[in-house]
Structure formats: C-alpha cells, structure tokens
Amino acid sequence: MGEACGVREVEFLTSKSVKDVALHIHPFWATFTNAAQESAFRASISEYSRHHLQVAFYAWAMMTFLFLPLEFAVLGHTTAGYMMVALRVVVGLMVLTYALATMRWHSLAEAYPLISVLQMIGMTPVFLLYFIRPELAAYTVGATLVVIFAVYQLIPNLVTWCLLIVAYIVVGTTLSLAFALGLRGEDLAIPFFILLIPVLIGAVLGHRYQFMQRTQFALLKQAEQTNAELAEEVRSRKRLEETLAVQAQTDSLTGLFNRNGYEPLFEHEFARARREGRDGLAMALLDLDHFKSLNDTHGHAAGDTTLRALAGIWSKLIRETDVLGRLGGEEFVLLLPGTPIDEAQRVVERLREATSETPVRILDAEVPVTVTIGLTQSGPDDKSYHDLLKRADRALYAGKRAGRNRVHVKEPSKRSNAGAPNNRPDC
C-alpha cells in the first residue's frame, strides 16, 4: 500500500505532538508540505521501497509470461491472439527491464510518474479482451477489481498517482464495456459502481497508511532531536560539574591546588610510599619574605600580582608528578614523590633562586621578592602526611629565624616532635 515503510513506531506519544506533526502533512495528498522533509522521509525508506518494487514487478512479469500459453490457447491462431500475445510480451519485458534497472539506478524506484505510466500501459491489453472475448467480460471485470487493489497494496507509489492509475482503469473499463458490449444506462452503471468500491476503499486505506507513515517518521525525528538535545544537556551539565570540581580544587588567584585539591593527592602519595616501603617522599613549605610589607607599601593588588607570578614561575620548574598548592596567604606547599632529600633540596633551591632573580613588575617598578623554604622528607615514624607538614613548618620558621631567603632542611627523627612548640617569627 503506497510506500512501504521501515520506520519504527514511536511509543508514548502525546496527542499534542501527533497534532503538531499532522499540521505538516497535506490532508488530501498525504505528503509533507515541506519538500525537504518529504525528501528526507523518502530517503529513509528508499531501500525498502526499491526492494518492494522489485518483488512486485518480478511477480507481475512472471504472471504475465505464465498466462501467455493460456491466452494463446483461448484466442488461437488469430490476428487478435497474436496481437494480445505481442502486447503481453512487450508489457512483461518492460516490467522486467524496469525491475532490473532499479538495481543499477536506485532513483527509478521513486520515479512515481514513470511507474504509473508503466502500470497504465500494462492495463491496456486488458481493455482489448472486452472486444476480443466479450463473453469473458464478467471474468475480466473481476480480474480488474483485483488489479485495483494491487495498485494500492503491492506497488510503492504516492496516493495521487494511485488515484490517477485507478481512474484510468475505471474509465477504460467503463468505455470498453460500453463500446464492446453495448452496455448503456443501468447496465453500465452497475459495473461502474462495483469498480468504485475497491477504488474508494483502497484510496482511504492508502491515504491513511501513508499519512501514518509520515506521522511516525516525523515523530521519530522529533524524538531523535529531543534525545540529541537531552544528550547535549547531559554533556553540558557534565562539563559544568567537571568545571565546578576543578574550581573546588583550585585556588582562584594562583591556579594552583587549594586544600581540597592537594590533600587527597598528599594522602595518596603518602600511602603509596608506605606501601612500597620508600622514604623518598619530600615536602617543602614556601613562604614569601616580608609579604605584609609588600602589601602595605604597594597594595593588595600588587600582592596578588606577586603570588600569581611566582606560582607561574614555580610551576615551570617542577615535574608533572610534583604537587604544588597554596596553603593560604603567602604560604605554599610542595610535595615531591619519589625524591630523596638531597635531590629535593636542589629542586627547591632552584625555586628560591628563580624567585630572588626574578623581580615582580608592579606598575612602573620592579619589586624584588625572596622566599624562605622549609624542607623535609618522610620517615619511618610518620603516621600521615601531616607529620611531614608539621616538620616542614618547623624547618620553615627555622629558616626565617636564620635570616630568610634560604632553604632549611629538617630530617625526620625516630621520635616525633609534633607536639613541640613553634615560635614563629614575623614573616
């Protein structure tokens, strides 16, 4: 019936969505009013339609050739018999050739005007039977009824072209009955109205089928578009969540890890070092010297500029596996996994030198900045990374008391001094 459809059914459709889709389908021709949408629909079913057309035309050609001996036996060696056989052979070859041609040129399966003309040509020999064998008129009319249903049901076509074909069949049959059998008035009206029954039924069913095909296609596209929008919304939300997660772990001023960011990494690296039996886990605390004075002299904006600049410098001098975070204010913390204390000391010494050798430009002035660094490494008595942090803190302020702008190293001891008081000098 019309264009065979490989379109899936869409479940859970609202009446409003069906109504909206129906507004885009012509109420009489059962095609999309939008040419691009109609083309997309035909493209979606083109393969199925082509296969459907080929099967129908192969069956038509086979039936034509199978009935040739029977018709020749009935008509005999007469001019009418030879003419009928010739017409049947021509029609059969045309149909068979067209079916084979669609295998090479797929667009022929959607050449509805050409398909319709071919069907009308194929029906023409049937009209001649009324003149050659009028006594078989009742049989011929019955066969014509079957053909009308076949036009709607078996060969892919549009409703408009199907109506044109069956109109040709009805008019041709009516005229043949009038001229070949001399039927008039009521005698001619009866077969005419009998022919109209499959015409009307087929038209209603064909229209409804094609209308539903396009409705399902449109709803499916709506569902795909909605799913695509939802998928994009999910991706957008995921990107937002990832951004928020990064922001939650990142210091907004320097771009380094904040406490939420570096603490899980510290815990992980400390646990791994203990699990692998390695003591090469170094930690350093970095504190800018006289930062309060810089803020008081040049303003807090200058202080922020200094912190951002040094964070950028230090990040370039450490490995990707090292963890640099802002502890708070002008204090920073650096974890160096798998790094012995002597190597760690060389690393942080480079950071100290780079700091003192790179004055920060504030407005038109270059302001020198120095940093004091307290360094330690993990020991067998450490229970968590907090032990390293406390020891590095003591090393830092030992460096402050010793004159600042230096690296002070504190080795781990077997007995923890975590509870010892810290006499922090003014930064």
Buried (B, 14 or more C-beta within 10 A) or exposed (E): BBBBBEBEEBEEBEEEBBEEBEEBBBEEBBBBEEEEBBEBBBEBBBEBBBBBBBBBBBBBBEEBBEEBEEBBEBBEEEEBBEBBBEBBEBBBEBBBEBBEEBEEEEEBBBBBEEBBBBBBBBBEBBBBBBEBBBEBBEEBBEEBBEBBBBBBBBBBBBBBBBBBBBEBBBEBBBEBBBEBBEBEEEEBEEBBEBBEEBBEEBBEBBBBBBBBBBBBBBBBBBBEEEEEEEEEEEEEEEEEEEEEEEEEBBBEBBEBBBBBBBBEBBEEBBEEBBEEEEBBBBBBBBBBBBBEEBBEEBEEEBBEBBBBBBBEBBEEBBEEEBBBBBBEEBBBBBBBBBBBBEEBBEBBBEBBBBBBEBBBEBEEEEBEBEBBBBBBBBBEEBEEBBBBBBBBBBBBBBBBEEEBBBBBBBEBEEEBEBEEEEEEEEB
